[in-house]
Amino acid sequence: MAPQEFIPDPQLANLVQSYWMTQRNFYPPKDTFQVLPDRFIEIIVSYGAPGFLLTPDTSLPLPALYLVPLLK
């Protein structure tokens, strides 16, 4: 599914720029994704199998809802 963008209710316009939704099955070899630096704080909601944060040393399970702060 291609990403879909939704405009927030006008009452939230000063706090939320937009909502994005995409559907993706995480099966090898496309079983990872990257959150790239941008100028937004992101809230990611994941339904289905749990996600993991991969580091050079380990993988950490992510909750179904998590916040990505501003990145450098």
mmCIF file of the N, C-alpha and C atoms, coordinates in Angstrom:
data_MODEL
# 
_entry.id   MODEL 
# 
loop_
_atom_site.group_PDB 
_atom_site.id 
_atom_site.type_symbol 
_atom_site.label_atom_id 
_atom_site.label_alt_id 
_atom_site.label_comp_id 
_atom_site.label_asym_id 
_atom_site.label_entity_id 
_atom_site.label_seq_id 
_atom_site.pdbx_PDB_ins_code 
_atom_site.Cartn_x 
_atom_site.Cartn_y 
_atom_site.Cartn_z 
_atom_site.occupancy 
_atom_site.B_iso_or_equiv 
_atom_site.pdbx_formal_charge 
_atom_site.auth_seq_id 
_atom_site.auth_comp_id 
_atom_site.auth_asym_id 
_atom_site.auth_atom_id 
_atom_site.pdbx_PDB_model_num 
ATOM 1   N N  . MET A 1 1  ? 0.844  -1.175  0.000  1.00 0.00 ? 1  MET A N  1 
ATOM 2   C CA . MET A 1 1  ? 0.000  0.000   0.000  1.00 0.00 ? 1  MET A CA 1 
ATOM 3   C C  . MET A 1 1  ? 0.887  1.236   0.000  1.00 0.00 ? 1  MET A C  1 
ATOM 4   N N  . ALA A 1 2  ? 0.590  2.162   -0.874 1.00 0.00 ? 2  ALA A N  1 
ATOM 5   C CA . ALA A 1 2  ? 1.320  3.424   -0.896 1.00 0.00 ? 2  ALA A CA 1 
ATOM 6   C C  . ALA A 1 2  ? 0.922  4.250   0.324  1.00 0.00 ? 2  ALA A C  1 
ATOM 7   N N  . PRO A 1 3  ? 1.851  5.034   0.877  1.00 0.00 ? 3  PRO A N  1 
ATOM 8   C CA . PRO A 1 3  ? 1.488  5.868   2.029  1.00 0.00 ? 3  PRO A CA 1 
ATOM 9   C C  . PRO A 1 3  ? 0.347  6.818   1.691  1.00 0.00 ? 3  PRO A C  1 
ATOM 10  N N  . GLN A 1 4  ? -0.521 7.015   2.658  1.00 0.00 ? 4  GLN A N  1 
ATOM 11  C CA . GLN A 1 4  ? -1.635 7.947   2.512  1.00 0.00 ? 4  GLN A CA 1 
ATOM 12  C C  . GLN A 1 4  ? -1.457 9.066   3.527  1.00 0.00 ? 4  GLN A C  1 
ATOM 13  N N  . GLU A 1 5  ? -1.744 10.286  3.126  1.00 0.00 ? 5  GLU A N  1 
ATOM 14  C CA . GLU A 1 5  ? -1.635 11.437  4.023  1.00 0.00 ? 5  GLU A CA 1 
ATOM 15  C C  . GLU A 1 5  ? -3.027 11.965  4.325  1.00 0.00 ? 5  GLU A C  1 
ATOM 16  N N  . PHE A 1 6  ? -3.248 12.299  5.599  1.00 0.00 ? 6  PHE A N  1 
ATOM 17  C CA . PHE A 1 6  ? -4.524 12.843  6.045  1.00 0.00 ? 6  PHE A CA 1 
ATOM 18  C C  . PHE A 1 6  ? -4.270 14.170  6.742  1.00 0.00 ? 6  PHE A C  1 
ATOM 19  N N  . ILE A 1 7  ? -5.080 15.139  6.442  1.00 0.00 ? 7  ILE A N  1 
ATOM 20  C CA . ILE A 1 7  ? -4.980 16.461  7.057  1.00 0.00 ? 7  ILE A CA 1 
ATOM 21  C C  . ILE A 1 7  ? -5.753 16.428  8.380  1.00 0.00 ? 7  ILE A C  1 
ATOM 22  N N  . PRO A 1 8  ? -5.180 17.005  9.452  1.00 0.00 ? 8  PRO A N  1 
ATOM 23  C CA . PRO A 1 8  ? -5.879 16.979  10.741 1.00 0.00 ? 8  PRO A CA 1 
ATOM 24  C C  . PRO A 1 8  ? -7.083 17.914  10.771 1.00 0.00 ? 8  PRO A C  1 
ATOM 25  N N  . ASP A 1 9  ? -7.895 17.713  11.766 1.00 0.00 ? 9  ASP A N  1 
ATOM 26  C CA . ASP A 1 9  ? -9.006 18.613  12.024 1.00 0.00 ? 9  ASP A CA 1 
ATOM 27  C C  . ASP A 1 9  ? -8.458 20.031  12.201 1.00 0.00 ? 9  ASP A C  1 
ATOM 28  N N  . PRO A 1 10 ? -9.146 21.050  11.728 1.00 0.00 ? 10 PRO A N  1 
ATOM 29  C CA . PRO A 1 10 ? -8.653 22.425  11.860 1.00 0.00 ? 10 PRO A CA 1 
ATOM 30  C C  . PRO A 1 10 ? -8.298 22.819  13.301 1.00 0.00 ? 10 PRO A C  1 
ATOM 31  N N  . GLN A 1 11 ? -8.959 22.243  14.291 1.00 0.00 ? 11 GLN A N  1 
ATOM 32  C CA . GLN A 1 11 ? -8.647 22.565  15.681 1.00 0.00 ? 11 GLN A CA 1 
ATOM 33  C C  . GLN A 1 11 ? -7.261 22.064  16.086 1.00 0.00 ? 11 GLN A C  1 
ATOM 34  N N  . LEU A 1 12 ? -6.716 21.088  15.366 1.00 0.00 ? 12 LEU A N  1 
ATOM 35  C CA . LEU A 1 12 ? -5.382 20.554  15.659 1.00 0.00 ? 12 LEU A CA 1 
ATOM 36  C C  . LEU A 1 12 ? -4.306 21.098  14.725 1.00 0.00 ? 12 LEU A C  1 
ATOM 37  N N  . ALA A 1 13 ? -4.684 21.927  13.773 1.00 0.00 ? 13 ALA A N  1 
ATOM 38  C CA . ALA A 1 13 ? -3.755 22.370  12.732 1.00 0.00 ? 13 ALA A CA 1 
ATOM 39  C C  . ALA A 1 13 ? -2.509 23.062  13.281 1.00 0.00 ? 13 ALA A C  1 
ATOM 40  N N  . ASN A 1 14 ? -2.616 23.724  14.432 1.00 0.00 ? 14 ASN A N  1 
ATOM 41  C CA . ASN A 1 14 ? -1.432 24.386  14.992 1.00 0.00 ? 14 ASN A CA 1 
ATOM 42  C C  . ASN A 1 14 ? -0.516 23.400  15.716 1.00 0.00 ? 14 ASN A C  1 
ATOM 43  N N  . LEU A 1 15 ? -0.949 22.159  15.927 1.00 0.00 ? 15 LEU A N  1 
ATOM 44  C CA . LEU A 1 15 ? -0.147 21.145  16.618 1.00 0.00 ? 15 LEU A CA 1 
ATOM 45  C C  . LEU A 1 15 ? 0.267  19.977  15.725 1.00 0.00 ? 15 LEU A C  1 
ATOM 46  N N  . VAL A 1 16 ? -0.569 19.625  14.755 1.00 0.00 ? 16 VAL A N  1 
ATOM 47  C CA . VAL A 1 16 ? -0.336 18.450  13.916 1.00 0.00 ? 16 VAL A CA 1 
ATOM 48  C C  . VAL A 1 16 ? -0.324 18.887  12.460 1.00 0.00 ? 16 VAL A C  1 
ATOM 49  N N  . GLN A 1 17 ? 0.770  18.585  11.767 1.00 0.00 ? 17 GLN A N  1 
ATOM 50  C CA . GLN A 1 17 ? 0.843  18.943  10.353 1.00 0.00 ? 17 GLN A CA 1 
ATOM 51  C C  . GLN A 1 17 ? 0.025  17.989  9.498  1.00 0.00 ? 17 GLN A C  1 
ATOM 52  N N  . SER A 1 18 ? 0.206  16.684  9.732  1.00 0.00 ? 18 SER A N  1 
ATOM 53  C CA . SER A 1 18 ? -0.541 15.692  8.973  1.00 0.00 ? 18 SER A CA 1 
ATOM 54  C C  . SER A 1 18 ? -0.406 14.324  9.631  1.00 0.00 ? 18 SER A C  1 
ATOM 55  N N  . TYR A 1 19 ? -1.238 13.410  9.189  1.00 0.00 ? 19 TYR A N  1 
ATOM 56  C CA . TYR A 1 19 ? -1.168 12.013  9.606  1.00 0.00 ? 19 TYR A CA 1 
ATOM 57  C C  . TYR A 1 19 ? -0.789 11.206  8.363  1.00 0.00 ? 19 TYR A C  1 
ATOM 58  N N  . TRP A 1 20 ? 0.041  10.213  8.569  1.00 0.00 ? 20 TRP A N  1 
ATOM 59  C CA . TRP A 1 20 ? 0.417  9.316   7.480  1.00 0.00 ? 20 TRP A CA 1 
ATOM 60  C C  . TRP A 1 20 ? 0.062  7.897   7.882  1.00 0.00 ? 20 TRP A C  1 
ATOM 61  N N  . MET A 1 21 ? -0.365 7.118   6.896  1.00 0.00 ? 21 MET A N  1 
ATOM 62  C CA . MET A 1 21 ? -0.666 5.726   7.156  1.00 0.00 ? 21 MET A CA 1 
ATOM 63  C C  . MET A 1 21 ? -0.116 4.896   5.999  1.00 0.00 ? 21 MET A C  1 
ATOM 64  N N  . THR A 1 22 ? 0.470  3.782   6.342  1.00 0.00 ? 22 THR A N  1 
ATOM 65  C CA . THR A 1 22 ? 0.914  2.828   5.335  1.00 0.00 ? 22 THR A CA 1 
ATOM 66  C C  . THR A 1 22 ? 0.734  1.426   5.888  1.00 0.00 ? 22 THR A C  1 
ATOM 67  N N  . GLN A 1 23 ? 0.606  0.483   5.015  1.00 0.00 ? 23 GLN A N  1 
ATOM 68  C CA . GLN A 1 23 ? 0.484  -0.911  5.421  1.00 0.00 ? 23 GLN A CA 1 
ATOM 69  C C  . GLN A 1 23 ? 1.619  -1.668  4.757  1.00 0.00 ? 23 GLN A C  1 
ATOM 70  N N  . ARG A 1 24 ? 2.299  -2.468  5.557  1.00 0.00 ? 24 ARG A N  1 
ATOM 71  C CA . ARG A 1 24 ? 3.456  -3.184  5.031  1.00 0.00 ? 24 ARG A CA 1 
ATOM 72  C C  . ARG A 1 24 ? 3.630  -4.486  5.796  1.00 0.00 ? 24 ARG A C  1 
ATOM 73  N N  . ASN A 1 25 ? 3.919  -5.544  5.074  1.00 0.00 ? 25 ASN A N  1 
ATOM 74  C CA . ASN A 1 25 ? 4.262  -6.820  5.693  1.00 0.00 ? 25 ASN A CA 1 
ATOM 75  C C  . ASN A 1 25 ? 5.778  -6.901  5.794  1.00 0.00 ? 25 ASN A C  1 
ATOM 76  N N  . PHE A 1 26 ? 6.283  -7.234  6.953  1.00 0.00 ? 26 PHE A N  1 
ATOM 77  C CA . PHE A 1 26 ? 7.715  -7.287  7.184  1.00 0.00 ? 26 PHE A CA 1 
ATOM 78  C C  . PHE A 1 26 ? 8.217  -8.719  7.050  1.00 0.00 ? 26 PHE A C  1 
ATOM 79  N N  . TYR A 1 27 ? 8.413  -9.128  5.818  1.00 0.00 ? 27 TYR A N  1 
ATOM 80  C CA . TYR A 1 27 ? 8.972  -10.445 5.532  1.00 0.00 ? 27 TYR A CA 1 
ATOM 81  C C  . TYR A 1 27 ? 10.319 -10.245 4.845  1.00 0.00 ? 27 TYR A C  1 
ATOM 82  N N  . PRO A 1 28 ? 11.307 -11.079 5.160  1.00 0.00 ? 28 PRO A N  1 
ATOM 83  C CA . PRO A 1 28 ? 12.611 -10.932 4.506  1.00 0.00 ? 28 PRO A CA 1 
ATOM 84  C C  . PRO A 1 28 ? 12.451 -10.953 2.978  1.00 0.00 ? 28 PRO A C  1 
ATOM 85  N N  . PRO A 1 29 ? 13.228 -10.173 2.261  1.00 0.00 ? 29 PRO A N  1 
ATOM 86  C CA . PRO A 1 29 ? 14.342 -9.339  2.711  1.00 0.00 ? 29 PRO A CA 1 
ATOM 87  C C  . PRO A 1 29 ? 13.919 -7.932  3.129  1.00 0.00 ? 29 PRO A C  1 
ATOM 88  N N  . LYS A 1 30 ? 12.625 -7.592  3.043  1.00 0.00 ? 30 LYS A N  1 
ATOM 89  C CA . LYS A 1 30 ? 12.161 -6.245  3.399  1.00 0.00 ? 30 LYS A CA 1 
ATOM 90  C C  . LYS A 1 30 ? 11.565 -6.250  4.793  1.00 0.00 ? 30 LYS A C  1 
ATOM 91  N N  . ASP A 1 31 ? 12.346 -6.688  5.771  1.00 0.00 ? 31 ASP A N  1 
ATOM 92  C CA . ASP A 1 31 ? 11.838 -6.796  7.132  1.00 0.00 ? 31 ASP A CA 1 
ATOM 93  C C  . ASP A 1 31 ? 12.363 -5.693  8.039  1.00 0.00 ? 31 ASP A C  1 
ATOM 94  N N  . THR A 1 32 ? 12.893 -4.621  7.463  1.00 0.00 ? 32 THR A N  1 
ATOM 95  C CA . THR A 1 32 ? 13.354 -3.479  8.253  1.00 0.00 ? 32 THR A CA 1 
ATOM 96  C C  . THR A 1 32 ? 12.888 -2.180  7.595  1.00 0.00 ? 32 THR A C  1 
ATOM 97  N N  . PHE A 1 33 ? 12.913 -1.105  8.359  1.00 0.00 ? 33 PHE A N  1 
ATOM 98  C CA . PHE A 1 33 ? 12.695 0.231   7.805  1.00 0.00 ? 33 PHE A CA 1 
ATOM 99  C C  . PHE A 1 33 ? 13.496 1.211   8.637  1.00 0.00 ? 33 PHE A C  1 
ATOM 100 N N  . GLN A 1 34 ? 13.793 2.349   8.061  1.00 0.00 ? 34 GLN A N  1 
ATOM 101 C CA . GLN A 1 34 ? 14.562 3.379   8.750  1.00 0.00 ? 34 GLN A CA 1 
ATOM 102 C C  . GLN A 1 34 ? 13.693 4.595   8.970  1.00 0.00 ? 34 GLN A C  1 
ATOM 103 N N  . VAL A 1 35 ? 13.858 5.219   10.133 1.00 0.00 ? 35 VAL A N  1 
ATOM 104 C CA . VAL A 1 35 ? 13.258 6.515   10.405 1.00 0.00 ? 35 VAL A CA 1 
ATOM 105 C C  . VAL A 1 35 ? 14.382 7.512   10.210 1.00 0.00 ? 35 VAL A C  1 
ATOM 106 N N  . LEU A 1 36 ? 14.284 8.296   9.147  1.00 0.00 ? 36 LEU A N  1 
ATOM 107 C CA . LEU A 1 36 ? 15.357 9.215   8.790  1.00 0.00 ? 36 LEU A CA 1 
ATOM 108 C C  . LEU A 1 36 ? 15.171 10.568  9.464  1.00 0.00 ? 36 LEU A C  1 
ATOM 109 N N  . PRO A 1 37 ? 16.274 11.278  9.709  1.00 0.00 ? 37 PRO A N  1 
ATOM 110 C CA . PRO A 1 37 ? 16.172 12.597  10.327 1.00 0.00 ? 37 PRO A CA 1 
ATOM 111 C C  . PRO A 1 37 ? 15.345 13.549  9.464  1.00 0.00 ? 37 PRO A C  1 
ATOM 112 N N  . ASP A 1 38 ? 14.484 14.288  10.108 1.00 0.00 ? 38 ASP A N  1 
ATOM 113 C CA . ASP A 1 38 ? 13.732 15.363  9.458  1.00 0.00 ? 38 ASP A CA 1 
ATOM 114 C C  . ASP A 1 38 ? 13.404 16.399  10.523 1.00 0.00 ? 38 ASP A C  1 
ATOM 115 N N  . ARG A 1 39 ? 12.554 17.315  10.226 1.00 0.00 ? 39 ARG A N  1 
ATOM 116 C CA . ARG A 1 39 ? 12.268 18.387  11.189 1.00 0.00 ? 39 ARG A CA 1 
ATOM 117 C C  . ARG A 1 39 ? 10.971 18.169  11.966 1.00 0.00 ? 39 ARG A C  1 
ATOM 118 N N  . PHE A 1 40 ? 10.593 16.899  12.116 1.00 0.00 ? 40 PHE A N  1 
ATOM 119 C CA . PHE A 1 40 ? 9.336  16.582  12.780 1.00 0.00 ? 40 PHE A CA 1 
ATOM 120 C C  . PHE A 1 40 ? 9.539  15.581  13.912 1.00 0.00 ? 40 PHE A C  1 
ATOM 121 N N  . ILE A 1 41 ? 8.699  15.687  14.922 1.00 0.00 ? 41 ILE A N  1 
ATOM 122 C CA . ILE A 1 41 ? 8.589  14.653  15.941 1.00 0.00 ? 41 ILE A CA 1 
ATOM 123 C C  . ILE A 1 41 ? 7.528  13.682  15.428 1.00 0.00 ? 41 ILE A C  1 
ATOM 124 N N  . GLU A 1 42 ? 7.811  12.411  15.501 1.00 0.00 ? 42 GLU A N  1 
ATOM 125 C CA . GLU A 1 42 ? 6.895  11.422  14.935 1.00 0.00 ? 42 GLU A CA 1 
ATOM 126 C C  . GLU A 1 42 ? 6.394  10.474  16.018 1.00 0.00 ? 42 GLU A C  1 
ATOM 127 N N  . ILE A 1 43 ? 5.127  10.146  15.924 1.00 0.00 ? 43 ILE A N  1 
ATOM 128 C CA . ILE A 1 43 ? 4.534  9.112   16.758 1.00 0.00 ? 43 ILE A CA 1 
ATOM 129 C C  . ILE A 1 43 ? 4.238  7.946   15.830 1.00 0.00 ? 43 ILE A C  1 
ATOM 130 N N  . ILE A 1 44 ? 4.809  6.796   16.124 1.00 0.00 ? 44 ILE A N  1 
ATOM 131 C CA . ILE A 1 44 ? 4.631  5.628   15.269 1.00 0.00 ? 44 ILE A CA 1 
ATOM 132 C C  . ILE A 1 44 ? 3.778  4.610   16.017 1.00 0.00 ? 44 ILE A C  1 
ATOM 133 N N  . VAL A 1 45 ? 2.726  4.159   15.344 1.00 0.00 ? 45 VAL A N  1 
ATOM 134 C CA . VAL A 1 45 ? 1.833  3.143   15.894 1.00 0.00 ? 45 VAL A CA 1 
ATOM 135 C C  . VAL A 1 45 ? 1.972  1.912   15.012 1.00 0.00 ? 45 VAL A C  1 
ATOM 136 N N  . SER A 1 46 ? 2.224  0.784   15.633 1.00 0.00 ? 46 SER A N  1 
ATOM 137 C CA . SER A 1 46 ? 2.429  -0.446  14.891 1.00 0.00 ? 46 SER A CA 1 
ATOM 138 C C  . SER A 1 46 ? 1.408  -1.481  15.341 1.00 0.00 ? 46 SER A C  1 
ATOM 139 N N  . TYR A 1 47 ? 0.722  -2.065  14.382 1.00 0.00 ? 47 TYR A N  1 
ATOM 140 C CA . TYR A 1 47 ? -0.232 -3.136  14.659 1.00 0.00 ? 47 TYR A CA 1 
ATOM 141 C C  . TYR A 1 47 ? 0.349  -4.428  14.117 1.00 0.00 ? 47 TYR A C  1 
ATOM 142 N N  . GLY A 1 48 ? 0.133  -5.505  14.783 1.00 0.00 ? 48 GLY A N  1 
ATOM 143 C CA . GLY A 1 48 ? 0.637  -6.787  14.296 1.00 0.00 ? 48 GLY A CA 1 
ATOM 144 C C  . GLY A 1 48 ? 1.841  -7.231  15.100 1.00 0.00 ? 48 GLY A C  1 
ATOM 145 N N  . ALA A 1 49 ? 2.770  -7.882  14.436 1.00 0.00 ? 49 ALA A N  1 
ATOM 146 C CA . ALA A 1 49 ? 3.965  -8.410  15.098 1.00 0.00 ? 49 ALA A CA 1 
ATOM 147 C C  . ALA A 1 49 ? 4.799  -7.273  15.673 1.00 0.00 ? 49 ALA A C  1 
ATOM 148 N N  . PRO A 1 50 ? 5.494  -7.503  16.784 1.00 0.00 ? 50 PRO A N  1 
ATOM 149 C CA . PRO A 1 50 ? 6.292  -6.436  17.386 1.00 0.00 ? 50 PRO A CA 1 
ATOM 150 C C  . PRO A 1 50 ? 7.469  -6.045  16.506 1.00 0.00 ? 50 PRO A C  1 
ATOM 151 N N  . GLY A 1 51 ? 7.881  -4.782  16.653 1.00 0.00 ? 51 GLY A N  1 
ATOM 152 C CA . GLY A 1 51 ? 9.062  -4.289  15.956 1.00 0.00 ? 51 GLY A CA 1 
ATOM 153 C C  . GLY A 1 51 ? 10.258 -4.285  16.888 1.00 0.00 ? 51 GLY A C  1 
ATOM 154 N N  . PHE A 1 52 ? 11.442 -4.123  16.306 1.00 0.00 ? 52 PHE A N  1 
ATOM 155 C CA . PHE A 1 52 ? 12.675 -4.119  17.089 1.00 0.00 ? 52 PHE A CA 1 
ATOM 156 C C  . PHE A 1 52 ? 13.577 -2.995  16.636 1.00 0.00 ? 52 PHE A C  1 
ATOM 157 N N  . LEU A 1 53 ? 14.259 -2.391  17.581 1.00 0.00 ? 53 LEU A N  1 
ATOM 158 C CA . LEU A 1 53 ? 15.291 -1.405  17.302 1.00 0.00 ? 53 LEU A CA 1 
ATOM 159 C C  . LEU A 1 53 ? 16.599 -2.164  17.213 1.00 0.00 ? 53 LEU A C  1 
ATOM 160 N N  . LEU A 1 54 ? 17.219 -2.117  16.042 1.00 0.00 ? 54 LEU A N  1 
ATOM 161 C CA . LEU A 1 54 ? 18.460 -2.849  15.835 1.00 0.00 ? 54 LEU A CA 1 
ATOM 162 C C  . LEU A 1 54 ? 19.648 -1.949  16.120 1.00 0.00 ? 54 LEU A C  1 
ATOM 163 N N  . THR A 1 55 ? 20.542 -2.422  16.959 1.00 0.00 ? 55 THR A N  1 
ATOM 164 C CA . THR A 1 55 ? 21.787 -1.721  17.257 1.00 0.00 ? 55 THR A CA 1 
ATOM 165 C C  . THR A 1 55 ? 22.933 -2.643  16.860 1.00 0.00 ? 55 THR A C  1 
ATOM 166 N N  . PRO A 1 56 ? 24.164 -2.135  16.815 1.00 0.00 ? 56 PRO A N  1 
ATOM 167 C CA . PRO A 1 56 ? 25.275 -3.016  16.462 1.00 0.00 ? 56 PRO A CA 1 
ATOM 168 C C  . PRO A 1 56 ? 25.433 -4.201  17.419 1.00 0.00 ? 56 PRO A C  1 
ATOM 169 N N  . ASP A 1 57 ? 24.996 -4.039  18.660 1.00 0.00 ? 57 ASP A N  1 
ATOM 170 C CA . ASP A 1 57 ? 25.208 -5.080  19.667 1.00 0.00 ? 57 ASP A CA 1 
ATOM 171 C C  . ASP A 1 57 ? 24.004 -5.969  19.937 1.00 0.00 ? 57 ASP A C  1 
ATOM 172 N N  . THR A 1 58 ? 22.795 -5.457  19.702 1.00 0.00 ? 58 THR A N  1 
ATOM 173 C CA . THR A 1 58 ? 21.605 -6.208  20.112 1.00 0.00 ? 58 THR A CA 1 
ATOM 174 C C  . THR A 1 58 ? 20.374 -5.703  19.362 1.00 0.00 ? 58 THR A C  1 
ATOM 175 N N  . SER A 1 59 ? 19.244 -6.302  19.621 1.00 0.00 ? 59 SER A N  1 
ATOM 176 C CA . SER A 1 59 ? 17.966 -5.788  19.132 1.00 0.00 ? 59 SER A CA 1 
ATOM 177 C C  . SER A 1 59 ? 17.043 -5.621  20.328 1.00 0.00 ? 59 SER A C  1 
ATOM 178 N N  . LEU A 1 60 ? 16.394 -4.482  20.388 1.00 0.00 ? 60 LEU A N  1 
ATOM 179 C CA . LEU A 1 60 ? 15.517 -4.148  21.510 1.00 0.00 ? 60 LEU A CA 1 
ATOM 180 C C  . LEU A 1 60 ? 14.072 -4.125  21.024 1.00 0.00 ? 60 LEU A C  1 
ATOM 181 N N  . PRO A 1 61 ? 13.149 -4.795  21.714 1.00 0.00 ? 61 PRO A N  1 
ATOM 182 C CA . PRO A 1 61 ? 11.750 -4.765  21.286 1.00 0.00 ? 61 PRO A CA 1 
ATOM 183 C C  . PRO A 1 61 ? 11.156 -3.366  21.459 1.00 0.00 ? 61 PRO A C  1 
ATOM 184 N N  . LEU A 1 62 ? 10.347 -2.966  20.501 1.00 0.00 ? 62 LEU A N  1 
ATOM 185 C CA . LEU A 1 62 ? 9.665  -1.673  20.558 1.00 0.00 ? 62 LEU A CA 1 
ATOM 186 C C  . LEU A 1 62 ? 8.224  -1.871  21.001 1.00 0.00 ? 62 LEU A C  1 
ATOM 187 N N  . PRO A 1 63 ? 7.675  -0.908  21.719 1.00 0.00 ? 63 PRO A N  1 
ATOM 188 C CA . PRO A 1 63 ? 6.249  -0.992  22.056 1.00 0.00 ? 63 PRO A CA 1 
ATOM 189 C C  . PRO A 1 63 ? 5.409  -0.743  20.802 1.00 0.00 ? 63 PRO A C  1 
ATOM 190 N N  . ALA A 1 64 ? 4.128  -0.998  20.872 1.00 0.00 ? 64 ALA A N  1 
ATOM 191 C CA . ALA A 1 64 ? 3.239  -0.788  19.728 1.00 0.00 ? 64 ALA A CA 1 
ATOM 192 C C  . ALA A 1 64 ? 3.083  0.694   19.391 1.00 0.00 ? 64 ALA A C  1 
ATOM 193 N N  . LEU A 1 65 ? 3.345  1.567   20.354 1.00 0.00 ? 65 LEU A N  1 
ATOM 194 C CA . LEU A 1 65 ? 3.270  3.013   20.137 1.00 0.00 ? 65 LEU A CA 1 
ATOM 195 C C  . LEU A 1 65 ? 4.542  3.622   20.685 1.00 0.00 ? 65 LEU A C  1 
ATOM 196 N N  . TYR A 1 66 ? 5.247  4.389   19.868 1.00 0.00 ? 66 TYR A N  1 
ATOM 197 C CA . TYR A 1 66 ? 6.457  5.024   20.362 1.00 0.00 ? 66 TYR A CA 1 
ATOM 198 C C  . TYR A 1 66 ? 6.687  6.361   19.671 1.00 0.00 ? 66 TYR A C  1 
ATOM 199 N N  . LEU A 1 67 ? 7.458  7.194   20.327 1.00 0.00 ? 67 LEU A N  1 
ATOM 200 C CA . LEU A 1 67 ? 7.752  8.549   19.888 1.00 0.00 ? 67 LEU A CA 1 
ATOM 201 C C  . LEU A 1 67 ? 9.172  8.600   19.352 1.00 0.00 ? 67 LEU A C  1 
ATOM 202 N N  . VAL A 1 68 ? 9.340  9.215   18.183 1.00 0.00 ? 68 VAL A N  1 
ATOM 203 C CA . VAL A 1 68 ? 10.662 9.435   17.615 1.00 0.00 ? 68 VAL A CA 1 
ATOM 204 C C  . VAL A 1 68 ? 10.942 10.930  17.738 1.00 0.00 ? 68 VAL A C  1 
ATOM 205 N N  . PRO A 1 69 ? 11.942 11.312  18.536 1.00 0.00 ? 69 PRO A N  1 
ATOM 206 C CA . PRO A 1 69 ? 12.227 12.738  18.713 1.00 0.00 ? 69 PRO A CA 1 
ATOM 207 C C  . PRO A 1 69 ? 12.911 13.314  17.488 1.00 0.00 ? 69 PRO A C  1 
ATOM 208 N N  . LEU A 1 70 ? 13.225 14.598  17.557 1.00 0.00 ? 70 LEU A N  1 
ATOM 209 C CA . LEU A 1 70 ? 13.987 15.220  16.482 1.00 0.00 ? 70 LEU A CA 1 
ATOM 210 C C  . LEU A 1 70 ? 15.340 14.525  16.383 1.00 0.00 ? 70 LEU A C  1 
ATOM 211 N N  . LEU A 1 71 ? 15.760 14.223  15.169 1.00 0.00 ? 71 LEU A N  1 
ATOM 212 C CA . LEU A 1 71 ? 17.009 13.511  14.955 1.00 0.00 ? 71 LEU A CA 1 
ATOM 213 C C  . LEU A 1 71 ? 18.007 14.418  14.245 1.00 0.00 ? 71 LEU A C  1 
ATOM 214 N N  . LYS A 1 72 ? 19.286 14.167  14.493 1.00 0.00 ? 72 LYS A N  1 
ATOM 215 C CA . LYS A 1 72 ? 20.337 14.939  13.822 1.00 0.00 ? 72 LYS A CA 1 
ATOM 216 C C  . LYS A 1 72 ? 20.715 14.261  12.530 1.00 0.00 ? 72 LYS A C  1 
# 
